Amino acid sequence: MAETYAGEFYCVKCKEKREAEGDVVVSESGRRMAKATCPVCGTKLNRILGKA
């Protein structure tokens, strides 16, 4: 089962913090990242969570 993250992301298009829910993935460098979509403009959001 995939891990999810619900919390604040910063949208670079809106230039504001948005509440969203996204999936947690591990990047190539070994860091855990949450990926979601902005509920207002539809831009992809990323948040670095920490090392896996």
ModelCIF file with pLDDT and N, C-alpha, C, O atoms, coordinates in Angstrom:
data_MODEL
#
_entry.id   MODEL 
#
_entity.id                         1 
_entity.type                       polymer 
_entity.pdbx_number_of_molecules   1 
#
_entity_poly.entity_id                      1 
_entity_poly.type                           'polypeptide(L)' 
_entity_poly.nstd_linkage                   no 
_entity_poly.nstd_monomer                   no 
_entity_poly.pdbx_seq_one_letter_code       MAETYAGEFYCVKCKEKREAEGDVVVSESGRRMAKATCPVCGTKLNRILGKA 
_entity_poly.pdbx_seq_one_letter_code_can   MAETYAGEFYCVKCKEKREAEGDVVVSESGRRMAKATCPVCGTKLNRILGKA 
_entity_poly.pdbx_strand_id                 A 
#
loop_
_entity_poly_seq.entity_id 
_entity_poly_seq.num 
_entity_poly_seq.mon_id 
_entity_poly_seq.hetero 
1 1  MET n 
1 2  ALA n 
1 3  GLU n 
1 4  THR n 
1 5  TYR n 
1 6  ALA n 
1 7  GLY n 
1 8  GLU n 
1 9  PHE n 
1 10 TYR n 
1 11 CYS n 
1 12 VAL n 
1 13 LYS n 
1 14 CYS n 
1 15 LYS n 
1 16 GLU n 
1 17 LYS n 
1 18 ARG n 
1 19 GLU n 
1 20 ALA n 
1 21 GLU n 
1 22 GLY n 
1 23 ASP n 
1 24 VAL n 
1 25 VAL n 
1 26 VAL n 
1 27 SER n 
1 28 GLU n 
1 29 SER n 
1 30 GLY n 
1 31 ARG n 
1 32 ARG n 
1 33 MET n 
1 34 ALA n 
1 35 LYS n 
1 36 ALA n 
1 37 THR n 
1 38 CYS n 
1 39 PRO n 
1 40 VAL n 
1 41 CYS n 
1 42 GLY n 
1 43 THR n 
1 44 LYS n 
1 45 LEU n 
1 46 ASN n 
1 47 ARG n 
1 48 ILE n 
1 49 LEU n 
1 50 GLY n 
1 51 LYS n 
1 52 ALA n 
#
_struct_asym.id          A 
_struct_asym.entity_id   1 
#
loop_
_ma_qa_metric.id 
_ma_qa_metric.mode 
_ma_qa_metric.name 
_ma_qa_metric.software_group_id 
_ma_qa_metric.type 
1 global pLDDT . pLDDT 
2 local  pLDDT . pLDDT 
#
_ma_qa_metric_global.metric_id      1 
_ma_qa_metric_global.metric_value   92.08 
_ma_qa_metric_global.model_id       1 
_ma_qa_metric_global.ordinal_id     1 
#
loop_
_ma_qa_metric_local.label_asym_id 
_ma_qa_metric_local.label_comp_id 
_ma_qa_metric_local.label_seq_id 
_ma_qa_metric_local.metric_id 
_ma_qa_metric_local.metric_value 
_ma_qa_metric_local.model_id 
_ma_qa_metric_local.ordinal_id 
A MET 1  2 68.00 1 1  
A ALA 2  2 77.00 1 2  
A GLU 3  2 92.00 1 3  
A THR 4  2 95.00 1 4  
A TYR 5  2 95.00 1 5  
A ALA 6  2 96.00 1 6  
A GLY 7  2 95.00 1 7  
A GLU 8  2 95.00 1 8  
A PHE 9  2 96.00 1 9  
A TYR 10 2 96.00 1 10 
A CYS 11 2 95.00 1 11 
A VAL 12 2 95.00 1 12 
A LYS 13 2 95.00 1 13 
A CYS 14 2 93.00 1 14 
A LYS 15 2 94.00 1 15 
A GLU 16 2 94.00 1 16 
A LYS 17 2 95.00 1 17 
A ARG 18 2 95.00 1 18 
A GLU 19 2 96.00 1 19 
A ALA 20 2 96.00 1 20 
A GLU 21 2 96.00 1 21 
A GLY 22 2 95.00 1 22 
A ASP 23 2 96.00 1 23 
A VAL 24 2 96.00 1 24 
A VAL 25 2 94.00 1 25 
A VAL 26 2 92.00 1 26 
A SER 27 2 90.00 1 27 
A GLU 28 2 91.00 1 28 
A SER 29 2 88.00 1 29 
A GLY 30 2 89.00 1 30 
A ARG 31 2 91.00 1 31 
A ARG 32 2 93.00 1 32 
A MET 33 2 95.00 1 33 
A ALA 34 2 96.00 1 34 
A LYS 35 2 96.00 1 35 
A ALA 36 2 96.00 1 36 
A THR 37 2 96.00 1 37 
A CYS 38 2 95.00 1 38 
A PRO 39 2 94.00 1 39 
A VAL 40 2 95.00 1 40 
A CYS 41 2 95.00 1 41 
A GLY 42 2 94.00 1 42 
A THR 43 2 95.00 1 43 
A LYS 44 2 96.00 1 44 
A LEU 45 2 96.00 1 45 
A ASN 46 2 95.00 1 46 
A ARG 47 2 95.00 1 47 
A ILE 48 2 94.00 1 48 
A LEU 49 2 93.00 1 49 
A GLY 50 2 80.00 1 50 
A LYS 51 2 70.00 1 51 
A ALA 52 2 58.00 1 52 
#
loop_
_atom_site.group_PDB 
_atom_site.id 
_atom_site.type_symbol 
_atom_site.label_atom_id 
_atom_site.label_alt_id 
_atom_site.label_comp_id 
_atom_site.label_asym_id 
_atom_site.label_entity_id 
_atom_site.label_seq_id 
_atom_site.pdbx_PDB_ins_code 
_atom_site.Cartn_x 
_atom_site.Cartn_y 
_atom_site.Cartn_z 
_atom_site.occupancy 
_atom_site.B_iso_or_equiv 
_atom_site.pdbx_formal_charge 
_atom_site.auth_seq_id 
_atom_site.auth_comp_id 
_atom_site.auth_asym_id 
_atom_site.auth_atom_id 
_atom_site.pdbx_PDB_model_num 
ATOM 1   N N  . MET A 1 1  ? 0.839  -1.183 0.000   1.00 68.00 ? 1  MET A N  1 
ATOM 2   C CA . MET A 1 1  ? 0.000  0.000  0.000   1.00 68.00 ? 1  MET A CA 1 
ATOM 3   C C  . MET A 1 1  ? 0.885  1.248  0.000   1.00 68.00 ? 1  MET A C  1 
ATOM 4   O O  . MET A 1 1  ? 1.847  1.337  0.763   1.00 68.00 ? 1  MET A O  1 
ATOM 5   N N  . ALA A 1 2  ? 0.556  2.190  -0.846  1.00 77.00 ? 2  ALA A N  1 
ATOM 6   C CA . ALA A 1 2  ? 1.353  3.400  -0.984  1.00 77.00 ? 2  ALA A CA 1 
ATOM 7   C C  . ALA A 1 2  ? 1.131  4.339  0.202   1.00 77.00 ? 2  ALA A C  1 
ATOM 8   O O  . ALA A 1 2  ? 0.019  4.474  0.712   1.00 77.00 ? 2  ALA A O  1 
ATOM 9   N N  . GLU A 1 3  ? 2.205  4.973  0.620   1.00 92.00 ? 3  GLU A N  1 
ATOM 10  C CA . GLU A 1 3  ? 2.143  5.918  1.725   1.00 92.00 ? 3  GLU A CA 1 
ATOM 11  C C  . GLU A 1 3  ? 1.655  7.269  1.195   1.00 92.00 ? 3  GLU A C  1 
ATOM 12  O O  . GLU A 1 3  ? 2.019  7.674  0.091   1.00 92.00 ? 3  GLU A O  1 
ATOM 13  N N  . THR A 1 4  ? 0.835  7.962  1.982   1.00 95.00 ? 4  THR A N  1 
ATOM 14  C CA . THR A 1 4  ? 0.344  9.284  1.579   1.00 95.00 ? 4  THR A CA 1 
ATOM 15  C C  . THR A 1 4  ? 0.763  10.329 2.597   1.00 95.00 ? 4  THR A C  1 
ATOM 16  O O  . THR A 1 4  ? 1.075  10.007 3.744   1.00 95.00 ? 4  THR A O  1 
ATOM 17  N N  . TYR A 1 5  ? 0.766  11.583 2.165   1.00 95.00 ? 5  TYR A N  1 
ATOM 18  C CA . TYR A 1 5  ? 1.104  12.715 3.031   1.00 95.00 ? 5  TYR A CA 1 
ATOM 19  C C  . TYR A 1 5  ? 0.038  13.787 2.837   1.00 95.00 ? 5  TYR A C  1 
ATOM 20  O O  . TYR A 1 5  ? -0.258 14.178 1.708   1.00 95.00 ? 5  TYR A O  1 
ATOM 21  N N  . ALA A 1 6  ? -0.535 14.257 3.932   1.00 96.00 ? 6  ALA A N  1 
ATOM 22  C CA . ALA A 1 6  ? -1.509 15.351 3.883   1.00 96.00 ? 6  ALA A CA 1 
ATOM 23  C C  . ALA A 1 6  ? -0.950 16.503 4.695   1.00 96.00 ? 6  ALA A C  1 
ATOM 24  O O  . ALA A 1 6  ? -0.641 16.342 5.876   1.00 96.00 ? 6  ALA A O  1 
ATOM 25  N N  . GLY A 1 7  ? -0.821 17.652 4.076   1.00 95.00 ? 7  GLY A N  1 
ATOM 26  C CA . GLY A 1 7  ? -0.274 18.806 4.779   1.00 95.00 ? 7  GLY A CA 1 
ATOM 27  C C  . GLY A 1 7  ? -0.085 19.974 3.845   1.00 95.00 ? 7  GLY A C  1 
ATOM 28  O O  . GLY A 1 7  ? -0.716 20.052 2.791   1.00 95.00 ? 7  GLY A O  1 
ATOM 29  N N  . GLU A 1 8  ? 0.797  20.893 4.241   1.00 95.00 ? 8  GLU A N  1 
ATOM 30  C CA . GLU A 1 8  ? 1.025  22.099 3.472   1.00 95.00 ? 8  GLU A CA 1 
ATOM 31  C C  . GLU A 1 8  ? 2.094  21.900 2.414   1.00 95.00 ? 8  GLU A C  1 
ATOM 32  O O  . GLU A 1 8  ? 3.141  21.305 2.669   1.00 95.00 ? 8  GLU A O  1 
ATOM 33  N N  . PHE A 1 9  ? 1.818  22.401 1.240   1.00 96.00 ? 9  PHE A N  1 
ATOM 34  C CA . PHE A 1 9  ? 2.762  22.456 0.133   1.00 96.00 ? 9  PHE A CA 1 
ATOM 35  C C  . PHE A 1 9  ? 2.835  23.919 -0.296  1.00 96.00 ? 9  PHE A C  1 
ATOM 36  O O  . PHE A 1 9  ? 1.875  24.665 -0.108  1.00 96.00 ? 9  PHE A O  1 
ATOM 37  N N  . TYR A 1 10 ? 3.962  24.336 -0.869  1.00 96.00 ? 10 TYR A N  1 
ATOM 38  C CA . TYR A 1 10 ? 4.070  25.693 -1.399  1.00 96.00 ? 10 TYR A CA 1 
ATOM 39  C C  . TYR A 1 10 ? 3.888  25.631 -2.903  1.00 96.00 ? 10 TYR A C  1 
ATOM 40  O O  . TYR A 1 10 ? 4.609  24.914 -3.596  1.00 96.00 ? 10 TYR A O  1 
ATOM 41  N N  . CYS A 1 11 ? 2.917  26.389 -3.406  1.00 95.00 ? 11 CYS A N  1 
ATOM 42  C CA . CYS A 1 11 ? 2.660  26.441 -4.852  1.00 95.00 ? 11 CYS A CA 1 
ATOM 43  C C  . CYS A 1 11 ? 3.447  27.602 -5.441  1.00 95.00 ? 11 CYS A C  1 
ATOM 44  O O  . CYS A 1 11 ? 3.234  28.752 -5.058  1.00 95.00 ? 11 CYS A O  1 
ATOM 45  N N  . VAL A 1 12 ? 4.358  27.313 -6.373  1.00 95.00 ? 12 VAL A N  1 
ATOM 46  C CA . VAL A 1 12 ? 5.185  28.361 -6.956  1.00 95.00 ? 12 VAL A CA 1 
ATOM 47  C C  . VAL A 1 12 ? 4.397  29.214 -7.954  1.00 95.00 ? 12 VAL A C  1 
ATOM 48  O O  . VAL A 1 12 ? 4.793  30.345 -8.237  1.00 95.00 ? 12 VAL A O  1 
ATOM 49  N N  . LYS A 1 13 ? 3.308  28.701 -8.482  1.00 95.00 ? 13 LYS A N  1 
ATOM 50  C CA . LYS A 1 13 ? 2.502  29.469 -9.416  1.00 95.00 ? 13 LYS A CA 1 
ATOM 51  C C  . LYS A 1 13 ? 1.584  30.446 -8.675  1.00 95.00 ? 13 LYS A C  1 
ATOM 52  O O  . LYS A 1 13 ? 1.472  31.609 -9.064  1.00 95.00 ? 13 LYS A O  1 
ATOM 53  N N  . CYS A 1 14 ? 0.927  29.975 -7.610  1.00 93.00 ? 14 CYS A N  1 
ATOM 54  C CA . CYS A 1 14 ? 0.048  30.829 -6.801  1.00 93.00 ? 14 CYS A CA 1 
ATOM 55  C C  . CYS A 1 14 ? 0.852  31.689 -5.813  1.00 93.00 ? 14 CYS A C  1 
ATOM 56  O O  . CYS A 1 14 ? 0.370  32.719 -5.343  1.00 93.00 ? 14 CYS A O  1 
ATOM 57  N N  . LYS A 1 15 ? 2.086  31.252 -5.504  1.00 94.00 ? 15 LYS A N  1 
ATOM 58  C CA . LYS A 1 15 ? 2.936  31.893 -4.501  1.00 94.00 ? 15 LYS A CA 1 
ATOM 59  C C  . LYS A 1 15 ? 2.292  31.911 -3.118  1.00 94.00 ? 15 LYS A C  1 
ATOM 60  O O  . LYS A 1 15 ? 2.395  32.892 -2.381  1.00 94.00 ? 15 LYS A O  1 
ATOM 61  N N  . GLU A 1 16 ? 1.626  30.810 -2.780  1.00 94.00 ? 16 GLU A N  1 
ATOM 62  C CA . GLU A 1 16 ? 0.983  30.655 -1.476  1.00 94.00 ? 16 GLU A CA 1 
ATOM 63  C C  . GLU A 1 16 ? 1.088  29.213 -1.021  1.00 94.00 ? 16 GLU A C  1 
ATOM 64  O O  . GLU A 1 16 ? 1.300  28.306 -1.825  1.00 94.00 ? 16 GLU A O  1 
ATOM 65  N N  . LYS A 1 17 ? 0.938  29.013 0.292   1.00 95.00 ? 17 LYS A N  1 
ATOM 66  C CA . LYS A 1 17 ? 0.897  27.658 0.836   1.00 95.00 ? 17 LYS A CA 1 
ATOM 67  C C  . LYS A 1 17 ? -0.503 27.106 0.658   1.00 95.00 ? 17 LYS A C  1 
ATOM 68  O O  . LYS A 1 17 ? -1.493 27.802 0.886   1.00 95.00 ? 17 LYS A O  1 
ATOM 69  N N  . ARG A 1 18 ? -0.576 25.848 0.246   1.00 95.00 ? 18 ARG A N  1 
ATOM 70  C CA . ARG A 1 18 ? -1.863 25.194 0.003   1.00 95.00 ? 18 ARG A CA 1 
ATOM 71  C C  . ARG A 1 18 ? -1.919 23.880 0.770   1.00 95.00 ? 18 ARG A C  1 
ATOM 72  O O  . ARG A 1 18 ? -0.913 23.184 0.899   1.00 95.00 ? 18 ARG A O  1 
ATOM 73  N N  . GLU A 1 19 ? -3.094 23.548 1.274   1.00 96.00 ? 19 GLU A N  1 
ATOM 74  C CA . GLU A 1 19 ? -3.327 22.247 1.901   1.00 96.00 ? 19 GLU A CA 1 
ATOM 75  C C  . GLU A 1 19 ? -3.664 21.256 0.794   1.00 96.00 ? 19 GLU A C  1 
ATOM 76  O O  . GLU A 1 19 ? -4.547 21.501 -0.028  1.00 96.00 ? 19 GLU A O  1 
ATOM 77  N N  . ALA A 1 20 ? -2.951 20.139 0.785   1.00 96.00 ? 20 ALA A N  1 
ATOM 78  C CA . ALA A 1 20 ? -3.194 19.124 -0.237  1.00 96.00 ? 20 ALA A CA 1 
ATOM 79  C C  . ALA A 1 20 ? -2.799 17.766 0.317   1.00 96.00 ? 20 ALA A C  1 
ATOM 80  O O  . ALA A 1 20 ? -2.148 17.667 1.357   1.00 96.00 ? 20 ALA A O  1 
ATOM 81  N N  . GLU A 1 21 ? -3.203 16.717 -0.397  1.00 96.00 ? 21 GLU A N  1 
ATOM 82  C CA . GLU A 1 21 ? -2.851 15.347 -0.039  1.00 96.00 ? 21 GLU A CA 1 
ATOM 83  C C  . GLU A 1 21 ? -2.195 14.704 -1.245  1.00 96.00 ? 21 GLU A C  1 
ATOM 84  O O  . GLU A 1 21 ? -2.713 14.762 -2.360  1.00 96.00 ? 21 GLU A O  1 
ATOM 85  N N  . GLY A 1 22 ? -1.031 14.080 -1.000  1.00 95.00 ? 22 GLY A N  1 
ATOM 86  C CA . GLY A 1 22 ? -0.307 13.485 -2.105  1.00 95.00 ? 22 GLY A CA 1 
ATOM 87  C C  . GLY A 1 22 ? 0.387  12.198 -1.716  1.00 95.00 ? 22 GLY A C  1 
ATOM 88  O O  . GLY A 1 22 ? 0.375  11.794 -0.553  1.00 95.00 ? 22 GLY A O  1 
ATOM 89  N N  . ASP A 1 23 ? 0.989  11.563 -2.701  1.00 96.00 ? 23 ASP A N  1 
ATOM 90  C CA . ASP A 1 23 ? 1.696  10.299 -2.499  1.00 96.00 ? 23 ASP A CA 1 
ATOM 91  C C  . ASP A 1 23 ? 3.150  10.562 -2.128  1.00 96.00 ? 23 ASP A C  1 
ATOM 92  O O  . ASP A 1 23 ? 3.749  11.539 -2.578  1.00 96.00 ? 23 ASP A O  1 
ATOM 93  N N  . VAL A 1 24 ? 3.708  9.684  -1.305  1.00 96.00 ? 24 VAL A N  1 
ATOM 94  C CA . VAL A 1 24 ? 5.115  9.774  -0.908  1.00 96.00 ? 24 VAL A CA 1 
ATOM 95  C C  . VAL A 1 24 ? 5.922  8.864  -1.825  1.00 96.00 ? 24 VAL A C  1 
ATOM 96  O O  . VAL A 1 24 ? 5.604  7.686  -1.987  1.00 96.00 ? 24 VAL A O  1 
ATOM 97  N N  . VAL A 1 25 ? 6.979  9.429  -2.427  1.00 94.00 ? 25 VAL A N  1 
ATOM 98  C CA . VAL A 1 25 ? 7.886  8.675  -3.292  1.00 94.00 ? 25 VAL A CA 1 
ATOM 99  C C  . VAL A 1 25 ? 9.311  8.915  -2.810  1.00 94.00 ? 25 VAL A C  1 
ATOM 100 O O  . VAL A 1 25 ? 9.571  9.868  -2.075  1.00 94.00 ? 25 VAL A O  1 
ATOM 101 N N  . VAL A 1 26 ? 10.232 8.053  -3.223  1.00 92.00 ? 26 VAL A N  1 
ATOM 102 C CA . VAL A 1 26 ? 11.647 8.210  -2.886  1.00 92.00 ? 26 VAL A CA 1 
ATOM 103 C C  . VAL A 1 26 ? 12.356 8.692  -4.141  1.00 92.00 ? 26 VAL A C  1 
ATOM 104 O O  . VAL A 1 26 ? 12.257 8.073  -5.199  1.00 92.00 ? 26 VAL A O  1 
ATOM 105 N N  . SER A 1 27 ? 13.077 9.811  -4.013  1.00 90.00 ? 27 SER A N  1 
ATOM 106 C CA . SER A 1 27 ? 13.783 10.378 -5.157  1.00 90.00 ? 27 SER A CA 1 
ATOM 107 C C  . SER A 1 27 ? 15.045 9.570  -5.448  1.00 90.00 ? 27 SER A C  1 
ATOM 108 O O  . SER A 1 27 ? 15.394 8.654  -4.702  1.00 90.00 ? 27 SER A O  1 
ATOM 109 N N  . GLU A 1 28 ? 15.728 9.921  -6.542  1.00 91.00 ? 28 GLU A N  1 
ATOM 110 C CA . GLU A 1 28 ? 16.951 9.223  -6.935  1.00 91.00 ? 28 GLU A CA 1 
ATOM 111 C C  . GLU A 1 28 ? 18.057 9.398  -5.904  1.00 91.00 ? 28 GLU A C  1 
ATOM 112 O O  . GLU A 1 28 ? 18.912 8.526  -5.756  1.00 91.00 ? 28 GLU A O  1 
ATOM 113 N N  . SER A 1 29 ? 18.044 10.527 -5.186  1.00 88.00 ? 29 SER A N  1 
ATOM 114 C CA . SER A 1 29 ? 19.083 10.784 -4.183  1.00 88.00 ? 29 SER A CA 1 
ATOM 115 C C  . SER A 1 29 ? 18.755 10.158 -2.826  1.00 88.00 ? 29 SER A C  1 
ATOM 116 O O  . SER A 1 29 ? 19.522 10.311 -1.876  1.00 88.00 ? 29 SER A O  1 
ATOM 117 N N  . GLY A 1 30 ? 17.623 9.453  -2.727  1.00 89.00 ? 30 GLY A N  1 
ATOM 118 C CA . GLY A 1 30 ? 17.267 8.755  -1.500  1.00 89.00 ? 30 GLY A CA 1 
ATOM 119 C C  . GLY A 1 30 ? 16.395 9.554  -0.545  1.00 89.00 ? 30 GLY A C  1 
ATOM 120 O O  . GLY A 1 30 ? 16.150 9.106  0.576   1.00 89.00 ? 30 GLY A O  1 
ATOM 121 N N  . ARG A 1 31 ? 15.926 10.707 -0.952  1.00 91.00 ? 31 ARG A N  1 
ATOM 122 C CA . ARG A 1 31 ? 15.065 11.523 -0.099  1.00 91.00 ? 31 ARG A CA 1 
ATOM 123 C C  . ARG A 1 31 ? 13.598 11.178 -0.341  1.00 91.00 ? 31 ARG A C  1 
ATOM 124 O O  . ARG A 1 31 ? 13.183 10.866 -1.457  1.00 91.00 ? 31 ARG A O  1 
ATOM 125 N N  . ARG A 1 32 ? 12.824 11.245 0.754   1.00 93.00 ? 32 ARG A N  1 
ATOM 126 C CA . ARG A 1 32 ? 11.375 11.038 0.628   1.00 93.00 ? 32 ARG A CA 1 
ATOM 127 C C  . ARG A 1 32 ? 10.732 12.352 0.213   1.00 93.00 ? 32 ARG A C  1 
ATOM 128 O O  . ARG A 1 32 ? 11.012 13.401 0.793   1.00 93.00 ? 32 ARG A O  1 
ATOM 129 N N  . MET A 1 33 ? 9.863  12.288 -0.798  1.00 95.00 ? 33 MET A N  1 
ATOM 130 C CA . MET A 1 33 ? 9.185  13.480 -1.294  1.00 95.00 ? 33 MET A CA 1 
ATOM 131 C C  . MET A 1 33 ? 7.699  13.202 -1.414  1.00 95.00 ? 33 MET A C  1 
ATOM 132 O O  . MET A 1 33 ? 7.290  12.107 -1.801  1.00 95.00 ? 33 MET A O  1 
ATOM 133 N N  . ALA A 1 34 ? 6.898  14.197 -1.082  1.00 96.00 ? 34 ALA A N  1 
ATOM 134 C CA . ALA A 1 34 ? 5.456  14.108 -1.278  1.00 96.00 ? 34 ALA A CA 1 
ATOM 135 C C  . ALA A 1 34 ? 5.124  14.856 -2.557  1.00 96.00 ? 34 ALA A C  1 
ATOM 136 O O  . ALA A 1 34 ? 5.577  15.983 -2.760  1.00 96.00 ? 34 ALA A O  1 
ATOM 137 N N  . LYS A 1 35 ? 4.339  14.234 -3.413  1.00 96.00 ? 35 LYS A N  1 
ATOM 138 C CA . LYS A 1 35 ? 3.939  14.852 -4.677  1.00 96.00 ? 35 LYS A CA 1 
ATOM 139 C C  . LYS A 1 35 ? 2.425  14.963 -4.702  1.00 96.00 ? 35 LYS A C  1 
ATOM 140 O O  . LYS A 1 35 ? 1.717  13.986 -4.460  1.00 96.00 ? 35 LYS A O  1 
ATOM 141 N N  . ALA A 1 36 ? 1.931  16.169 -4.998  1.00 96.00 ? 36 ALA A N  1 
ATOM 142 C CA . ALA A 1 36 ? 0.489  16.423 -5.029  1.00 96.00 ? 36 ALA A CA 1 
ATOM 143 C C  . ALA A 1 36 ? 0.186  17.403 -6.160  1.00 96.00 ? 36 ALA A C  1 
ATOM 144 O O  . ALA A 1 36 ? 1.075  17.793 -6.917  1.00 96.00 ? 36 ALA A O  1 
ATOM 145 N N  . THR A 1 37 ? -1.079 17.791 -6.261  1.00 96.00 ? 37 THR A N  1 
ATOM 146 C CA . THR A 1 37 ? -1.528 18.755 -7.249  1.00 96.00 ? 37 THR A CA 1 
ATOM 147 C C  . THR A 1 37 ? -2.230 19.904 -6.541  1.00 96.00 ? 37 THR A C  1 
ATOM 148 O O  . THR A 1 37 ? -3.018 19.680 -5.622  1.00 96.00 ? 37 THR A O  1 
ATOM 149 N N  . CYS A 1 38 ? -1.949 21.130 -6.961  1.00 95.00 ? 38 CYS A N  1 
ATOM 150 C CA . CYS A 1 38 ? -2.553 22.315 -6.352  1.00 95.00 ? 38 CYS A CA 1 
ATOM 151 C C  . CYS A 1 38 ? -4.061 22.294 -6.612  1.00 95.00 ? 38 CYS A C  1 
ATOM 152 O O  . CYS A 1 38 ? -4.487 22.156 -7.759  1.00 95.00 ? 38 CYS A O  1 
ATOM 153 N N  . PRO A 1 39 ? -4.877 22.432 -5.549  1.00 94.00 ? 39 PRO A N  1 
ATOM 154 C CA . PRO A 1 39 ? -6.331 22.405 -5.741  1.00 94.00 ? 39 PRO A CA 1 
ATOM 155 C C  . PRO A 1 39 ? -6.869 23.642 -6.449  1.00 94.00 ? 39 PRO A C  1 
ATOM 156 O O  . PRO A 1 39 ? -8.005 23.623 -6.924  1.00 94.00 ? 39 PRO A O  1 
ATOM 157 N N  . VAL A 1 40 ? -6.084 24.722 -6.534  1.00 95.00 ? 40 VAL A N  1 
ATOM 158 C CA . VAL A 1 40 ? -6.556 25.964 -7.152  1.00 95.00 ? 40 VAL A CA 1 
ATOM 159 C C  . VAL A 1 40 ? -6.175 26.047 -8.623  1.00 95.00 ? 40 VAL A C  1 
ATOM 160 O O  . VAL A 1 40 ? -7.034 26.273 -9.476  1.00 95.00 ? 40 VAL A O  1 
ATOM 161 N N  . CYS A 1 41 ? -4.864 25.863 -8.930  1.00 95.00 ? 41 CYS A N  1 
ATOM 162 C CA . CYS A 1 41 ? -4.409 26.076 -10.305 1.00 95.00 ? 41 CYS A CA 1 
ATOM 163 C C  . CYS A 1 41 ? -4.017 24.796 -11.033 1.00 95.00 ? 41 CYS A C  1 
ATOM 164 O O  . CYS A 1 41 ? -3.839 24.818 -12.251 1.00 95.00 ? 41 CYS A O  1 
ATOM 165 N N  . GLY A 1 42 ? -3.876 23.666 -10.308 1.00 94.00 ? 42 GLY A N  1 
ATOM 166 C CA . GLY A 1 42 ? -3.566 22.399 -10.957 1.00 94.00 ? 42 GLY A CA 1 
ATOM 167 C C  . GLY A 1 42 ? -2.087 22.134 -11.163 1.00 94.00 ? 42 GLY A C  1 
ATOM 168 O O  . GLY A 1 42 ? -1.734 21.145 -11.806 1.00 94.00 ? 42 GLY A O  1 
ATOM 169 N N  . THR A 1 43 ? -1.201 22.988 -10.639 1.00 95.00 ? 43 THR A N  1 
ATOM 170 C CA . THR A 1 43 ? 0.241  22.802 -10.765 1.00 95.00 ? 43 THR A CA 1 
ATOM 171 C C  . THR A 1 43 ? 0.700  21.652 -9.888  1.00 95.00 ? 43 THR A C  1 
ATOM 172 O O  . THR A 1 43 ? 0.127  21.414 -8.825  1.00 95.00 ? 43 THR A O  1 
ATOM 173 N N  . LYS A 1 44 ? 1.733  20.932 -10.324 1.00 96.00 ? 44 LYS A N  1 
ATOM 174 C CA . LYS A 1 44 ? 2.295  19.856 -9.509  1.00 96.00 ? 44 LYS A CA 1 
ATOM 175 C C  . LYS A 1 44 ? 3.039  20.462 -8.322  1.00 96.00 ? 44 LYS A C  1 
ATOM 176 O O  . LYS A 1 44 ? 3.777  21.436 -8.473  1.00 96.00 ? 44 LYS A O  1 
ATOM 177 N N  . LEU A 1 45 ? 2.839  19.880 -7.142  1.00 96.00 ? 45 LEU A N  1 
ATOM 178 C CA . LEU A 1 45 ? 3.474  20.346 -5.923  1.00 96.00 ? 45 LEU A CA 1 
ATOM 179 C C  . LEU A 1 45 ? 4.433  19.279 -5.410  1.00 96.00 ? 45 LEU A C  1 
ATOM 180 O O  . LEU A 1 45 ? 4.147  18.087 -5.516  1.00 96.00 ? 45 LEU A O  1 
ATOM 181 N N  . ASN A 1 46 ? 5.573  19.700 -4.854  1.00 95.00 ? 46 ASN A N  1 
ATOM 182 C CA . ASN A 1 46 ? 6.546  18.792 -4.258  1.00 95.00 ? 46 ASN A CA 1 
ATOM 183 C C  . ASN A 1 46 ? 6.899  19.303 -2.879  1.00 95.00 ? 46 ASN A C  1 
ATOM 184 O O  . ASN A 1 46 ? 6.988  20.511 -2.659  1.00 95.00 ? 46 ASN A O  1 
ATOM 185 N N  . ARG A 1 47 ? 7.103  18.374 -1.944  1.00 95.00 ? 47 ARG A N  1 
ATOM 186 C CA . ARG A 1 47 ? 7.580  18.723 -0.614  1.00 95.00 ? 47 ARG A CA 1 
ATOM 187 C C  . ARG A 1 47 ? 8.577  17.670 -0.198  1.00 95.00 ? 47 ARG A C  1 
ATOM 188 O O  . ARG A 1 47 ? 8.275  16.477 -0.230  1.00 95.00 ? 47 ARG A O  1 
ATOM 189 N N  . ILE A 1 48 ? 9.770  18.101 0.193   1.00 94.00 ? 48 ILE A N  1 
ATOM 190 C CA . ILE A 1 48 ? 10.804 17.180 0.660   1.00 94.00 ? 48 ILE A CA 1 
ATOM 191 C C  . ILE A 1 48 ? 10.538 16.858 2.119   1.00 94.00 ? 48 ILE A C  1 
ATOM 192 O O  . ILE A 1 48 ? 10.413 17.764 2.943   1.00 94.00 ? 48 ILE A O  1 
ATOM 193 N N  . LEU A 1 49 ? 10.448 15.552 2.453   1.00 93.00 ? 49 LEU A N  1 
ATOM 194 C CA . LEU A 1 49 ? 10.114 15.118 3.796   1.00 93.00 ? 49 LEU A CA 1 
ATOM 195 C C  . LEU A 1 49 ? 11.330 14.709 4.600   1.00 93.00 ? 49 LEU A C  1 
ATOM 196 O O  . LEU A 1 49 ? 11.337 14.908 5.815   1.00 93.00 ? 49 LEU A O  1 
ATOM 197 N N  . GLY A 1 50 ? 12.346 14.156 3.991   1.00 80.00 ? 50 GLY A N  1 
ATOM 198 C CA . GLY A 1 50 ? 13.536 13.704 4.704   1.00 80.00 ? 50 GLY A CA 1 
ATOM 199 C C  . GLY A 1 50 ? 14.060 12.423 4.107   1.00 80.00 ? 50 GLY A C  1 
ATOM 200 O O  . GLY A 1 50 ? 13.471 11.878 3.174   1.00 80.00 ? 50 GLY A O  1 
ATOM 201 N N  . LYS A 1 51 ? 15.155 11.945 4.636   1.00 70.00 ? 51 LYS A N  1 
ATOM 202 C CA . LYS A 1 51 ? 15.754 10.717 4.098   1.00 70.00 ? 51 LYS A CA 1 
ATOM 203 C C  . LYS A 1 51 ? 14.908 9.495  4.416   1.00 70.00 ? 51 LYS A C  1 
ATOM 204 O O  . LYS A 1 51 ? 14.261 9.423  5.461   1.00 70.00 ? 51 LYS A O  1 
ATOM 205 N N  . ALA A 1 52 ? 14.923 8.551  3.510   1.00 58.00 ? 52 ALA A N  1 
ATOM 206 C CA . ALA A 1 52 ? 14.148 7.323  3.678   1.00 58.00 ? 52 ALA A CA 1 
ATOM 207 C C  . ALA A 1 52 ? 14.828 6.350  4.605   1.00 58.00 ? 52 ALA A C  1 
ATOM 208 O O  . ALA A 1 52 ? 14.304 5.263  4.853   1.00 58.00 ? 52 ALA A O  1 
#
